[in-house]
């Protein structure tokens, strides 16, 4: 059956999702805020739909009728919720709503879990502005989908890695990491596999609700940096105590050190059946070798 999909947020992951949909012969549309964006999308075989999430009036002409809406756009940093998502949902014609919405959230909505294994039934406890905005968006989407009878799939995504998405410059700069014994657990998913999970969530009729997304092989954050350094022939960064890190690292870097969790991806595997190409970091980094600058 031929589907038509709208991708809102046609960046790296959105483009990967588009390629999967196009390979199946489906009609793919992408929201474009400018002529330049429309031209870029056209070069990828994506039909542009004009609209700017930060200008709600520009969305008034949306015709709707797509089988699936992929919402991959970030929330604005200045907001406390997600006015962009709210504007789009408000603009969708009530008589031509999508059958399913696939929304990329963040595993950060769980907050710090002290290194515990975390399933989807863990109550959210977001502790950063970004994760609070994502949690607010999750709640808004869930309420909207229930009102309108639209299936919503929420993917709670951890760190994304892949070609062009590795901290090579940080490693080259010798920015320190926290000693292994004090380093928090981190979770990750290769960009190609995240696109596959999005695609699987759309094509599985029974897929609904919240899914943790990861390769299921969490390691410490320090191990992550060491593994990348070793793969690309770079010196391992110096290791410092967590106490010292709090004095010398930027607030942005510290925010990743204050939360530790191990994501249980069992529901994702059982219900979505994604074809993960990189089920562990070793194979994922091997595929990146030679393709990153």
N, C-alpha and C positions, 0 to 999 in steps of 0.2 A: 504493500500500500504506500503510495506516494504521500509524503508529509510536506508541509511547509512550516518553516521555523523562522522566528525572529530572534536575532542575537543582539542584546543590548550590552555593549562593552566588547567591541570587536578588537581587542588587543591581542596579546600573544595567545592566551588560552582560547579566546573567542575564535581566533583564526584557525586554531587546531580543531576546535569543535566543528567549525564550518567545513573543513576538509573532510571530516568523517561523514557529515551529512551529505555533502556533495558527492562523495564516493558511492553513496547509496542511491543517488539519483533524486534526492529530495530538493525542494525549492528552499533556498536560503536567502534570507533578508537580514540586513544589518542596519541599526539606527546610525545615522550619520549627521553630525552637527555642522558640517561644512562641505563645500564642493571638493576640497582636497581629500577629506575622509571618504566621500562618495567615490572619488576616482580610485583611491587605494582599494576600497572594497570591490569595485568593479574589476580591478586587476586580479582579484582572487576568485572571481565568479560569484560574488555576493551582490545581490540587488540592494541598492541603497534606499532607505526610507528616511526622509528628512525629519529631523527633530533634535532639540537640545534639551537635555534633562534639567538644565539650570534655567530654562525659559519655558515654563509650562504651557504658555500660549502656543508655542511652536509645535506642540504635540496634539493640538486639537484636530488635525487632519488624519490621524491614524485610522486606518480602515479595519484593522483587526482581522480575525479569521484564521490566524495561524494555529497549527496543531500544537506547537510547543513554543513557549517563550523562555529563552535562556537569559537570565539576568546576571551579568557578570561585572557590572559597573561598580566602582567603589563609592562609598558614601563620602560626602564632603567633610573635610577635616574640621570645618567651623561649626558643624551641626551637632546636636545631641541625639538625633535619630537619623533617618535617611529620607530627606525631602525629595530626592531624585526618584527613588522607588515609589514614593507616595504619588508624585506627579504622574508617573507613567501609569500606575494602576488606575488613577482617576481618569486618565485620558482614554483608556481602552473602551471601545464601544460595548455597552452592556449586552447587546444582542449578538456580538461576535467576539466573545472572549476566547482565549486559548484553552485547549483542553488540559494543558499541564504547564506549570511554571517550575523551572529548575533554577534555584537560587544558590549562588556561592556565598557562604558565610565563612566564619573562621572558627577554628577550634579554640581560639582565645576566649570564646564566650564561657568556657568552663573555669577560667581563672587558674590560680595555682592549686594543684591537686596533690602536692607533696610527692610526686613521682608515682602516684597510684595509677593502675589501669583504669581507664575511663570509658564507660559505655554511654549510649545515647540517653539512658535514663538518669544520668548524673545531672542534678539541678544546676543550671547555669549560674555563674558568679563572676561576671565580667569585671575586670579590674583596670582596664585602660580605656581611654576615650574611643579608640577604634573598635574594641570588642563590645563596648556598650552600644555603639551605633549599630553594629551588626546584630546584636541581640534585639534591639528595638525594631530593626528591620524584619527580623524573623517573626517577631510577635505581630507586626503589622501585616505581613504577608499571610501568616496563618489565619488571622481574623478575616482578612479580605477573601481568602480562598474558601473559607467556611461559609461566608455570606453568599458567595456567588457559585458555589458548587464546583470550583476549579481545583484540581489536584495540585498540591504544592509539594515539591521535593526540596529539602534544605540540605545542602552539603557543607558539613563543617570541616574546613580545609586547614591543614597546618602549613609549614613552610614548603614552598614550591621550588624545585631545583630543575636544572636542565641546561642545555646550551644557552649561553648568554645570561644565565640566572645563578651564577656561582660567585662566591665572595673572593674572587682571585685578587682583586686590587687590595682588599683588606689584608690578605695573606702576604702579598708583595710588600705592603707597607709595614709588616711586622706588628700589627695591632695584637696585643696580648689576649689570651683566652684564660678562662678560669681553670684552676687545677682540676684534673679529672675527677678526683674524689669529691669535689664540691660542685661540679658542673651539673646543671639540671638536665633532665631528659628532654629530648626534642623529637618531633615526629616530622615526616616529610613525605612528599609524593612527587614523582617525576612529572613534568609538564605534560608529556604525551599521555601518561596514565591518568592524569586529572581530566584531560579532555575525553578520554575513553569512559571514565566514570560518569561525566556529564551526559555523554551520548547514551550510555547504558541506562541512566536514570530516565531519560526521555523515552527510550524505546521499550522499556519494561512496563507493561500496562499496570502491574500491581505496585510499582514503586511509588511510595508516598511517605511523607514524614521526614524525619531527621536521620541522616547517615553520617557517621564519622568516615572521613576519607584519609587513608594513609597507606603506605606499603606494608604496615603491620610490623615493621622492624625498627622500633625506636632505639636510639642510642643517646649517649650524652652529647651535648652541643660541642664539647671539646673534641670528642671522637669524630664528629662531623667535619670540623675544620682540619683535623689531622688527616683524615681520609682524603680530603680534597688536595691538601698540600702534597701528600705522598703520590697521588695519582698524577699530578701535574708537575712533579719534580721541583716543588718549592720547599723552602725551609719550613719546618713546623714552627708556629708562632710561640713566643715565650708564654709560660704558664704562671699566673699569679693567683694569690688568694682571692676569695670572694670579697673579703673586706677591702683589699687594695683595689679591686675592680670597681667597687662603689666610689672610690676616690678619683680614679683616672679615666674611666670609660664614660662615654656620652650617655645622657638619659635614654636615648633611643636604643642603644646597645644594652643598657641595663634592664630595660623593660623585658627583654627576652631571657634574662637571667633570673628574673623574679618568679617565673612560672615553670613548673615541672610536672609533666604528665606523660602517660603512655596511652595512646589511643587504641582502643579495641576496634578493629575494622571488620569484625565478624559479620555484623548485619549487612554491611556493604557487599561482602563476598557472597553471602548466602542469597541475598535478594536481588542484587543488581547483576551478578555474574560478569563483572568487567574482565576484559582480557588484558591483564596487567603485563606489560612488556618488561618492566623493571621492578620486580618484587623485593629488591634489596638495593642498598646504596652502592654496593660494589658494581653490580651490573649497570645501574643507572649512570655512574660516573664513567664507566668504560665506554658507554655510548656517547658521552660528552667529550671524551679525549680527542684532541685535534680539531675540535669544532669551536672551542672557546678561544677568544684572543689571549 
